Amino acid sequence: MTTTYNNNLRIAEIATGDQAGVWGTTTNYNLATLLTEAISGFSQVSVTSSAQALVSTDGTSDQARQAVIELIGTPGSNFYIYAPPANKIYIFKNSVTTYTATIRVATARNGTTQSGATEISIPSGRTVIVYTKSSGTPSIYEAINSIAGDFLVNGGLAVGGNGAFAGTGGVTLPVGTTLQQAGGTGTIRYNTTLSRFEGYNGTVWDGIGGGGAGGGATGGGQNQVFYENDQAVTVSYTIPASTNAMTAGPITVNTGFAGTATISNGSTGEGNILSVITRTAGKLYIGTIIEGTGVPANTTIVAFGTGTGETGTYTVSNSASLLTAFALTTTVAVTITSGSNWVVVG
């Protein structure tokens, strides 16, 4: 009888009487190298084409046996990686810049013909856990697509698709003050300074309802009677044509900001970090349009850094390389477009 490799990890199965005098070496290699690769092995696979098979060999170290595979290289386009048709768990990390990796199972080892129709796409910079199976039509599946219990994320969470909640309780939104506002277009949160839910439309933060009983006013009932608005305009607004607006007064239109600042990557290159050095008037807010020599048009503040309205750092919407301090100004105004009206009551 001869040694065979008819198993998922392609490890030598020594037949009775085979490999006399050397079977110990083969067994040690099976345990110390090949099983280690399958349990905790790591390999970087350089992607050189749009369709590439993981190297699969019998009884020797290879790519396809590794537990963790990091995809690297410069393929120049999205690409496919083909795993052999075997039962196996993999962790794939796509470290190829820009391009998406799609993992498939091949009909044969070292081949690039897809078996079945299942595949797993991994965007650049992402890591996934998958498993392949050999029975029936060899296929690939996500190893984790549901969590039975609680799931805690201590950092940011990016969801590539839509979300659905089946519970009957509620979803807790981020909570913070006006000076802690941060996020891109579509962000929603609860503002403790103004006691309201609010959303960011890409230019300004605005209330979206909720808050206390009746929209913010406190009392014993739930009557929808009171509408509350701020008493100060802190960033510029435009009332669109053919629309009317009404505000309870009195209303103050704040003074614009004046000071000096730089814009860079935080050191000596181009970036979107605004560093406010001095302040002589006004305050800065999320959504404020900043002005100054060399500042790109319509540059807005999108997040606070160390600054909370005065000196400090901020993230702005456009990059620049303004390493020498320039005069930073902002304008706070309410523009009433022709054909529109703004009525202040009070």
C-alpha positions as CSV (number, residue, x, y, z in Angstrom):
1,M,0.0,0.0,0.0
2,T,1.1,3.6,-0.5
3,T,0.7,6.9,1.3
4,T,-2.4,8.8,0.3
5,Y,-3.7,12.4,0.8
6,N,-7.4,12.0,0.6
7,N,-8.4,14.4,3.4
8,N,-9.4,18.0,3.6
9,L,-6.0,19.2,4.7
10,R,-4.0,17.0,2.3
11,I,-1.9,15.5,5.1
12,A,0.0,12.3,4.4
13,E,-1.9,9.2,5.5
14,I,0.8,6.5,5.8
15,A,-0.4,3.0,4.9
16,T,0.6,0.0,6.9
17,G,4.2,-0.9,6.1
18,D,4.8,2.2,4.1
19,Q,7.6,4.7,4.7
20,A,9.7,2.3,6.7
21,G,12.4,4.1,8.6
22,V,11.1,7.6,7.7
23,W,7.4,7.5,8.8
24,G,8.4,9.4,12.0
25,T,9.7,12.3,10.0
26,T,6.6,12.4,8.0
27,T,4.4,12.2,11.1
28,N,6.3,15.0,12.8
29,Y,6.0,17.2,9.7
30,N,2.2,16.5,9.6
31,L,1.8,17.6,13.2
32,A,4.4,20.4,13.5
33,T,3.9,22.0,10.1
34,L,0.8,21.0,8.2
35,L,-1.7,20.9,11.2
36,T,-0.2,24.1,12.6
37,E,-0.8,25.8,9.2
38,A,-4.5,24.7,9.3
39,I,-5.0,25.8,12.9
40,S,-3.0,29.0,13.2
41,G,-1.0,29.4,10.0
42,F,-0.7,32.8,8.3
43,S,0.2,33.5,4.7
44,Q,0.4,36.6,2.5
45,V,-0.8,35.9,-1.0
46,S,0.3,38.3,-3.6
47,V,-2.5,38.8,-6.2
48,T,-1.2,39.1,-9.7
49,S,-4.2,38.5,-11.8
50,S,-8.0,38.9,-11.8
51,A,-8.6,35.2,-11.2
52,Q,-6.1,33.4,-9.0
53,A,-6.2,30.0,-7.3
54,L,-4.8,29.4,-3.8
55,V,-1.8,27.0,-4.3
56,S,-2.8,23.5,-3.0
57,T,-0.3,20.6,-2.7
58,D,-0.2,17.2,-1.1
59,G,1.8,16.8,2.1
60,T,3.8,20.0,1.7
61,S,3.3,23.6,3.0
62,D,0.9,25.6,0.7
63,Q,-1.4,28.6,0.6
64,A,-4.7,26.9,0.7
65,R,-4.0,25.1,4.0
66,Q,-3.4,28.3,6.0
67,A,-5.9,29.5,8.6
68,V,-5.4,33.2,7.9
69,I,-4.7,34.6,4.4
70,E,-3.9,38.2,3.8
71,L,-4.3,39.3,0.2
72,I,-1.8,41.8,-1.0
73,G,-0.4,43.1,-4.3
74,T,-1.5,45.4,-7.1
75,P,-3.9,43.5,-9.5
76,G,-5.2,46.7,-11.0
77,S,-8.9,45.7,-10.8
78,N,-11.4,43.7,-8.7
79,F,-10.3,40.1,-8.5
80,Y,-11.4,36.5,-7.7
81,I,-9.6,34.1,-5.4
82,Y,-10.4,30.4,-5.8
83,A,-10.1,28.0,-2.8
84,P,-9.9,24.2,-3.3
85,P,-13.1,22.1,-3.0
86,A,-12.5,20.9,0.6
87,N,-14.1,21.4,4.1
88,K,-12.1,24.3,5.6
89,I,-12.5,27.5,7.7
90,Y,-10.6,30.6,6.5
91,I,-10.0,34.1,7.7
92,F,-9.4,36.4,4.7
93,K,-8.1,39.9,5.0
94,N,-8.1,42.0,1.8
95,S,-5.2,44.4,2.0
96,V,-5.2,45.2,-1.7
97,T,-5.8,49.0,-2.0
98,T,-9.0,50.1,-3.6
99,Y,-10.1,46.7,-5.2
100,T,-12.6,44.2,-4.0
101,A,-11.7,40.5,-3.5
102,T,-14.3,37.9,-4.2
103,I,-13.7,34.4,-2.8
104,R,-15.0,31.4,-4.7
105,V,-14.6,27.6,-4.5
106,A,-13.1,26.0,-7.6
107,T,-14.3,22.8,-9.2
108,A,-10.7,21.3,-8.8
109,R,-7.6,22.1,-6.8
110,N,-5.5,24.9,-8.3
111,G,-8.2,25.7,-10.8
112,T,-10.1,28.9,-11.5
113,T,-13.5,27.5,-12.6
114,Q,-16.2,28.3,-10.1
115,S,-18.1,25.5,-8.4
116,G,-21.7,26.4,-7.6
117,A,-22.9,30.0,-7.4
118,T,-22.0,31.1,-3.9
119,E,-19.2,33.7,-3.4
120,I,-18.1,36.1,-0.7
121,S,-17.0,39.7,-1.6
122,I,-14.5,41.4,0.6
123,P,-14.0,45.2,0.1
124,S,-10.5,46.7,0.4
125,G,-9.4,46.8,4.1
126,R,-12.0,44.3,5.4
127,T,-11.6,41.0,7.1
128,V,-14.1,38.1,6.9
129,I,-14.5,34.6,8.3
130,V,-15.7,32.0,5.8
131,Y,-16.0,28.3,5.4
132,T,-15.9,26.0,2.3
133,K,-17.6,22.7,2.0
134,S,-16.9,19.8,-0.4
135,S,-20.1,17.7,-0.2
136,G,-22.7,18.0,-2.9
137,T,-21.7,21.1,-4.9
138,P,-18.6,22.6,-3.3
139,S,-19.5,26.0,-2.1
140,I,-18.4,28.9,0.2
141,Y,-20.4,30.6,3.0
142,E,-20.0,33.3,5.6
143,A,-19.1,31.7,8.9
144,I,-20.9,34.4,11.0
145,N,-24.1,35.9,9.8
146,S,-26.1,36.1,13.0
147,I,-25.5,36.6,16.8
148,A,-27.8,34.7,19.2
149,G,-27.0,37.0,22.2
150,D,-25.8,40.5,22.9
151,F,-23.2,42.0,20.6
152,L,-21.0,44.8,21.8
153,V,-18.9,47.1,19.5
154,N,-16.5,49.3,21.4
155,G,-15.5,51.3,18.3
156,G,-17.2,52.5,15.2
157,L,-19.6,50.3,13.3
158,A,-20.0,50.6,9.5
159,V,-22.9,48.7,7.9
160,G,-22.7,48.2,4.1
161,G,-26.5,47.3,3.8
162,N,-29.8,48.3,5.4
163,G,-30.7,47.6,9.0
164,A,-33.8,46.0,10.5
165,F,-34.7,45.8,14.2
166,A,-37.1,43.1,15.4
167,G,-37.3,44.1,19.0
168,T,-40.2,45.9,20.7
169,G,-38.0,48.2,23.0
170,G,-36.1,50.9,21.4
171,V,-32.8,52.0,19.8
172,T,-30.6,54.3,21.7
173,L,-29.0,57.1,19.6
174,P,-25.8,59.0,20.4
175,V,-26.3,61.6,23.1
176,G,-24.3,64.8,23.5
177,T,-24.2,68.6,23.7
178,T,-24.4,71.0,20.8
179,L,-20.6,71.4,21.0
180,Q,-20.2,67.6,20.6
181,Q,-22.0,67.5,17.3
182,A,-20.1,65.4,14.7
183,G,-21.0,63.2,11.7
184,G,-21.8,63.4,8.0
185,T,-24.9,63.9,6.1
186,G,-27.8,61.8,7.4
187,T,-26.4,61.6,11.0
188,I,-29.1,61.6,13.8
189,R,-28.5,62.1,17.5
190,Y,-30.1,63.5,20.7
191,N,-28.9,67.0,21.7
192,T,-28.9,67.4,25.5
193,T,-28.3,71.2,25.2
194,L,-31.5,71.7,23.3
195,S,-33.4,68.6,24.6
196,R,-34.3,67.4,21.1
197,F,-33.6,64.8,18.5
198,E,-31.7,66.3,15.5
199,G,-30.3,65.4,12.2
200,Y,-27.5,66.8,10.0
201,N,-28.5,67.5,6.4
202,G,-25.0,68.1,5.1
203,T,-25.0,71.8,5.9
204,V,-26.7,72.4,9.3
205,W,-28.1,70.5,12.2
206,D,-31.9,70.7,12.6
207,G,-34.5,69.3,14.9
208,I,-36.4,66.2,13.8
209,G,-39.1,66.0,16.5
210,G,-39.4,64.2,19.8
211,G,-37.7,65.6,22.9
212,G,-40.0,66.1,25.8
213,A,-43.8,66.0,25.9
214,G,-45.3,68.1,23.3
215,G,-42.0,68.6,21.4
216,G,-39.8,69.9,24.3
217,A,-42.0,71.7,26.8
218,T,-42.4,69.8,30.1
219,G,-45.7,69.2,31.9
220,G,-48.1,66.4,32.9
221,G,-49.7,65.7,29.6
222,Q,-48.8,64.6,26.1
223,N,-50.6,67.3,24.1
224,Q,-48.9,68.3,20.9
225,V,-49.3,72.1,21.5
226,F,-45.9,73.7,21.8
227,Y,-43.3,74.2,19.1
228,E,-39.9,75.3,20.4
229,N,-37.1,77.0,18.5
230,D,-33.7,78.4,19.3
231,Q,-33.3,82.1,20.1
232,A,-30.1,82.5,18.2
233,V,-29.0,81.9,14.6
234,T,-25.5,80.5,14.8
235,V,-24.9,79.4,11.1
236,S,-26.1,80.8,7.8
237,Y,-29.5,79.7,6.5
238,T,-31.3,80.3,3.2
239,I,-35.1,80.2,2.9
240,P,-35.8,78.7,-0.5
241,A,-37.9,80.5,-3.1
242,S,-41.7,80.1,-2.9
243,T,-41.6,79.0,0.8
244,N,-42.6,80.6,4.0
245,A,-40.9,80.3,7.4
246,M,-42.0,81.3,10.9
247,T,-40.1,81.6,14.1
248,A,-41.0,82.6,17.7
249,G,-39.0,85.6,18.7
250,P,-37.0,87.4,19.8
251,I,-34.3,86.1,17.5
252,T,-30.6,87.1,17.5
253,V,-28.4,86.6,14.4
254,N,-25.0,85.9,15.9
255,T,-21.8,87.7,15.0
256,G,-19.5,85.8,12.7
257,F,-16.2,84.3,13.8
258,A,-13.0,86.2,13.4
259,G,-9.5,84.9,14.2
260,T,-6.4,83.2,12.6
261,A,-5.9,79.6,11.5
262,T,-4.1,77.1,9.3
263,I,-5.3,74.2,7.3
264,S,-3.1,71.1,6.8
265,N,-2.9,67.4,7.5
266,G,-1.9,68.3,11.0
267,S,1.8,68.8,10.2
268,T,3.3,70.1,6.9
269,G,1.1,68.7,4.1
270,E,-2.3,69.1,2.6
271,G,-5.2,68.0,4.7
272,N,-8.5,68.9,6.2
273,I,-7.5,69.8,9.7
274,L,-8.3,73.4,10.6
275,S,-6.2,74.7,13.5
276,V,-7.6,77.9,15.0
277,I,-4.8,79.8,16.6
278,T,-6.5,83.0,17.8
279,R,-10.1,84.2,18.2
280,T,-11.3,87.7,18.5
281,A,-15.0,87.3,17.9
282,G,-17.8,84.8,17.5
283,K,-17.8,81.0,17.8
284,L,-17.5,78.1,15.4
285,Y,-20.2,75.4,15.0
286,I,-20.8,72.2,13.0
287,G,-22.0,73.4,9.6
288,T,-20.2,76.8,9.8
289,I,-18.9,77.9,6.4
290,I,-15.4,79.2,6.8
291,E,-13.7,81.9,4.7
292,G,-10.2,83.1,4.2
293,T,-7.5,83.6,1.5
294,G,-6.8,80.2,-0.1
295,V,-9.8,78.4,1.6
296,P,-11.7,76.4,-1.0
297,A,-15.3,77.7,-1.6
298,N,-18.1,76.3,0.6
299,T,-15.7,74.7,3.1
300,T,-17.6,73.8,6.2
301,I,-16.8,72.5,9.7
302,V,-17.9,68.8,9.9
303,A,-16.4,67.8,13.3
304,F,-14.8,69.1,16.4
305,G,-11.3,68.1,17.3
306,T,-9.7,69.8,20.3
307,G,-11.7,72.9,19.6
308,T,-15.3,73.4,20.9
309,G,-16.2,76.7,19.2
310,E,-13.0,78.8,19.8
311,T,-9.3,77.9,19.5
312,G,-8.3,74.3,18.8
313,T,-8.6,71.9,15.9
314,Y,-11.6,71.0,13.7
315,T,-12.2,68.8,10.7
316,V,-13.4,70.6,7.6
317,S,-15.0,69.4,4.4
318,N,-12.3,70.4,1.9
319,S,-8.6,69.8,2.0
320,A,-6.0,72.6,1.7
321,S,-2.4,73.4,2.4
322,L,-2.4,76.7,4.2
323,L,0.5,76.4,6.6
324,T,0.9,80.1,7.2
325,A,-1.7,81.6,9.5
326,F,-4.5,83.4,7.6
327,A,-7.4,85.6,8.7
328,L,-10.3,83.2,9.3
329,T,-13.8,84.7,9.2
330,T,-17.4,83.4,9.0
331,T,-20.6,85.0,8.1
332,V,-23.9,84.3,9.9
333,A,-26.9,85.4,7.9
334,V,-30.4,84.5,7.0
335,T,-31.0,84.8,3.3
336,I,-34.6,85.3,2.3
337,T,-34.9,84.3,-1.4
338,S,-37.1,86.3,-3.7
339,G,-40.7,85.0,-3.4
340,S,-40.2,83.6,0.1
341,N,-41.1,85.0,3.5
342,W,-39.8,84.8,7.1
343,V,-42.1,85.9,9.9
344,V,-40.8,86.3,13.4
345,V,-43.6,86.3,16.0
346,G,-43.0,88.0,19.3
